[in-house]
Amino acid sequence: MKGIGIYGGSFDPIHLGHLLLAEAAREELDLEQVIFVPALQSPLKGHTPAVTNEDRIALVKLAIIDNPFFTLSEVELTREPPSYTVDTLLYFRRVYPNRRLFFLMGQDALDTLPAWHQFRTLLTLACLAVGTRPGFPPSVPSSLEKYRYPTEESQGIVFFHNPQVEVSSSRIRERLRRGKSVRYWLEPKVLDYILAKKLYT
């Protein structure tokens, strides 16, 4: 039975880098679906999104509408902030009690995992699926080495090749504020929505 990918983030806005990571994980890990989970507020980032939840939901829907393997969950937007990943994974464990869950992340997120809320519990709920940077070998921090392979304490850590592009939501927001082009950084439908509603300006 195929696994389920869980992909959390601010998606403020969702861009091609997010989509490339999700598609690479789906294909390489043979996932049945990837669920995008916009966060209400990241505990580590400490800032609220630049646009409304409704706009972020609309942007994610537009970005994934043509991919039958991608879906959206608003579960974190219905809870009080901050958005703890462990609570989200507990929710999806109840929804998919007999499926293997893969929590998608980049190498930079893995490096900060020991600072996450209840990270040891998180490791028992889902396998961490880490997208590697081109030109960089997979790396597990020494503090997480004991969790690398599946045990009673961990679902394990796996790596997949992430065709990473030099695009970030913060750079997109900055360029939009300055009136600069972000064409080819976003799905065309996403860009059209942002420009029509004058978001991030």
LOPASE-461389 format. One line per 2 residues: number of its first residue (from 1); their letters; for each residue x, y, z negated of C-alpha. Coordinates in steps of 0.2 Angstrom, whole numbers, plus 5000, padded with zeros to 4 digits. Example, Ala and Ser with C-alpha at 12.3 -4.5 7.8 and 13.67 -1.06 7.14 Angstrom:
1 = AS = 5062 4978 4961  5068 4995 4964
//
This chain:
1 = MK = 5000 5000 5000  5007 5017 5005
3 = GI = 5012 5030 4993  5004 5047 4990
5 = GI = 5015 5063 4991  5012 5077 4979
7 = YG = 5019 5094 4984  5018 5108 4972
9 = GS = 5023 5126 4974  5018 5144 4975
11 = FD = 5016 5144 4994  5016 5163 4994
13 = PI = 5016 5162 5008  5017 5144 5015
15 = HL = 5030 5143 5029  5039 5131 5041
17 = GH = 5051 5126 5028  5037 5119 5017
19 = LL = 5029 5110 5032  5046 5103 5038
21 = LA = 5050 5096 5021  5032 5088 5019
23 = EA = 5033 5080 5036  5050 5073 5034
25 = AR = 5045 5065 5017  5029 5058 5024
27 = EE = 5038 5050 5039  5054 5044 5030
29 = LD = 5045 5038 5014  5030 5031 5024
31 = LE = 5017 5041 5014  4998 5039 5017
33 = QV = 4996 5058 5014  5004 5073 5007
35 = IF = 4994 5084 4995  4999 5102 4994
37 = VP = 4995 5109 4977  4997 5128 4975
39 = AL = 5002 5133 4958  4993 5146 4948
41 = QS = 5009 5152 4939  5026 5144 4939
43 = PL = 5032 5142 4921  5050 5144 4927
45 = KG = 5048 5158 4940  5037 5168 4927
47 = HT = 5028 5179 4940  5011 5178 4947
49 = PA = 5008 5176 4966  5008 5192 4977
51 = VT = 4991 5188 4985  4975 5181 4978
53 = NE = 4972 5163 4976  4959 5163 4989
55 = DR = 4971 5170 5002  4984 5157 4997
57 = IA = 4971 5143 4999  4966 5150 5016
59 = LV = 4984 5151 5021  4988 5133 5016
61 = KL = 4972 5127 5025  4977 5136 5041
63 = AI = 4995 5129 5040  4990 5111 5038
65 = ID = 4974 5110 5048  4981 5101 5063
67 = NP = 4990 5087 5053  4978 5073 5047
69 = FF = 4991 5067 5034  4991 5084 5025
71 = TL = 4978 5089 5012  4975 5103 4999
73 = SE = 4971 5101 4981  4966 5116 4970
75 = VE = 4968 5107 4954  4981 5119 4947
77 = LT = 4971 5134 4951  4956 5128 4940
79 = RE = 4967 5127 4925  4973 5140 4913
81 = PP = 4991 5146 4917  5005 5141 4917
83 = SY = 5005 5127 4930  5014 5112 4922
85 = TV = 5019 5098 4934  5016 5085 4921
87 = DT = 4998 5090 4919  4996 5089 4938
89 = LL = 5004 5072 4939  4993 5065 4925
91 = YF = 4978 5071 4935  4983 5062 4951
93 = RR = 4988 5047 4941  4970 5046 4936
95 = VY = 4964 5049 4954  4976 5036 4961
97 = PN = 4978 5023 4947  4985 5010 4958
99 = RR = 4995 5020 4970  5014 5025 4969
101 = LF = 5015 5044 4968  5030 5054 4975
103 = FL = 5033 5071 4969  5041 5081 4983
105 = MG = 5055 5094 4979  5071 5101 4985
107 = QD = 5088 5098 4978  5088 5115 4969
109 = AL = 5072 5110 4959  5080 5093 4954
111 = DT = 5095 5102 4947  5083 5112 4935
113 = LP = 5072 5097 4930  5078 5095 4912
115 = AW = 5071 5113 4909  5054 5107 4915
117 = HQ = 5040 5105 4902  5039 5087 4896
119 = FR = 5051 5081 4910  5053 5064 4903
121 = TL = 5035 5061 4904  5034 5067 4921
123 = LT = 5047 5054 4927  5036 5040 4921
125 = LA = 5021 5047 4932  5029 5049 4949
127 = CL = 5045 5045 4959  5054 5061 4962
129 = AV = 5057 5062 4981  5071 5075 4984
131 = GT = 5074 5083 5001  5093 5084 5004
133 = RP = 5101 5099 5012  5110 5096 5029
135 = GF = 5128 5094 5026  5126 5090 5007
137 = PP = 5126 5073 5000  5112 5067 4988
139 = SV = 5116 5073 4970  5108 5068 4954
141 = PS = 5113 5079 4939  5123 5069 4925
143 = SL = 5108 5072 4913  5096 5063 4925
145 = EK = 5108 5049 4930  5099 5036 4919
147 = YR = 5083 5040 4927  5089 5037 4945
149 = YP = 5082 5019 4947  5065 5013 4942
151 = TE = 5064 5007 4923  5051 5009 4909
153 = ES = 5057 5027 4907  5057 5032 4925
155 = QG = 5048 5029 4942  5065 5033 4950
157 = IV = 5073 5046 4961  5074 5044 4980
159 = FF = 5081 5056 4993  5075 5060 5011
161 = HN = 5083 5070 5025  5075 5088 5025
163 = PQ = 5078 5097 5041  5080 5113 5031
165 = VE = 5078 5130 5039  5084 5147 5031
167 = VS = 5067 5153 5027  5060 5157 5011
169 = SS = 5043 5165 5005  5053 5179 4996
171 = RI = 5062 5184 5012  5045 5183 5022
173 = RE = 5037 5195 5009  5052 5207 5010
175 = RL = 5052 5208 5029  5033 5210 5029
177 = RR = 5035 5225 5017  5048 5232 5028
179 = GK = 5037 5230 5044  5049 5217 5051
181 = SV = 5044 5202 5062  5042 5185 5054
183 = RY = 5036 5177 5070  5043 5159 5071
185 = WL = 5045 5158 5052  5026 5154 5049
187 = EP = 5013 5144 5058  5004 5156 5071
189 = KV = 4987 5154 5062  4995 5159 5046
191 = LD = 5004 5174 5053  4988 5180 5062
193 = YI = 4979 5179 5045  4992 5188 5036
195 = LA = 4993 5202 5049  4974 5203 5050
197 = KK = 4972 5206 5031  4988 5216 5029
199 = LY = 4995 5204 5016  5012 5207 5008
201 = T = 5013 5225 5015
//
